[in-house]
Structures are given as C-alpha cells and as structure tokens.
Amino acid sequence: MAITRLNKILADAGITSRRGADELIQEGRVSVDGQVIRELGSKVDPEKSHVMVDGETITASTTKTYLALHKPRGVVSTMYDPEGRPSLSDFISLRTERLFHVGRLDKESEGLILLTNDGEMTFRATHPSYGLEKTYLIEYAGELPRNAENSLLRGIELEDGLGRVLDFKSLSPTWIEVTIHEGRYHIIRRLMEAVGVDVLRLIRTRFGPILLGDVLEGRWRDLNEVELINLRKALDL
C-alpha cells in the first residue's frame, strides 16, 4: 500500500471519520512507531508503520458495514456521550464492529441516520461538495404562514449565509415536507423559525438515495445492495 494520510488510515480501520481522526491527532491520542503525531496531514506507510490510538493497535477493517438507524427524539447523534445521555450506540449494542455516524441530527430531531465503518464514504457523504439531498417531514403548530413556501424556495438570508429548500410540499394542515442539500447547524429549524413556522416534530426520511422506509423508531436495518450501489454512485466511489 502506498504512503497514505494518517486520518484516512484511521477512518479505513473503522475508528472514526476522517474529521474525527483529525481531532484524535490534534488531541495527541495517535502514535506511529511509538511517536505521538499531532500534525494534521501526516502520511505514513500502513504496511510498515505501527499505528496506535489510545495505546491500542489499529488494523484495517476488511468488512464494511452500512446501517440505516431510526434515531428517536431525545438521543444525541454521537456514539458515546460523556454526560450519560442516550446515544446512538445504545441501539446497536449487539453489533461487534466499531461504527460511527454519517452526519448528525440534533437531539430533538428524529429519523434516518446512517452508521458505518467506511471512512471514505463518511467523508464524502458529509462533504458539502457532494451535496447529498436530505428530506424531512415537519409537524407544525397553528397555520402555515402565507408566504412560507415561496420564501423557503427563494432563499432566506441567515446569520451564516443564504439558506433555502430545494422542494416544498404541504401534506396536511399540520405537516409539510421539505428537501435540502445543506448540512449546516440546525439549518432546517433556523429556516422554519425565519418564516414563522412553529416546529413540533422534525423527522428525516431520506439521506441521498437512502430512505428511512418502515424502520421502527430505535431500530436499524442493513442497507441492501441496490442502496449501496446508488449511494456509491452519488458519491463517485
């Protein structure tokens, strides 16, 4: 194997995503041949070097796992929470692989979140340049403001730049469906607040070509081969 970036080696081993690997490196938790590495962008030969994280030797993960989890409300989108709050790992305790989440849902949001040990897929699926579309169901209180749809489709200037939805559907007097390609912090909730929509529930039903389907709250399923083919195609893998 050729000389490879250290964060990619950690991701390929199923330790964390590339972004998470950079954090481990900066925290001084990664060593190569006994030397702690803190420099981002460092490259090593994985076949000749002894790489460790927190004193544990890592090896490449040969079997890749891809799960679709229905995250319940009140669960934080991390694999471990130091405050002891419910986290994603609580729902996959029977899995023996070291998995990490692809993107996030805020604590009060529900729905589809992907779990995998494929670091390259995680890196691409969460990178803005690939712009995977995400679809959400929104339950709201009161009446829908008259110009909400047009404003959301046209775009709204937020504190960190313009935000807009790609598609908007009114499903009932209390439910709408929106599609967006961004992943900025609380982007859906901030857009809804900007147009005066009082969000009661926020449920992600689609992430790129992957649908939540009929997966029950707190349960997961393996992605099927067609889904994986479509996801890899969307990410140019």
Secondary structure, 3 states (H helix, E strand, C coil): CCCEEHHHHHHHCCCCCHHHHHHHHHCCCEEECCEECCCCCCEECCCCCCEEECCEECCCCCCCCEEEEEECCCCECCCCCCCCCCEHHHHCCCCCCCCEEECCCCCCCEEEEEEECCHHHHHHHCCCCCCCCEEEEEEEECCCCCCHHHHHHHCEEECCEEECCCEEEEEECCEEEEEECCCCCCHHHHHHHHCCCEEEEEEEEEECCEECCCCCCCCEEECCHHHHHHHHHHCCC
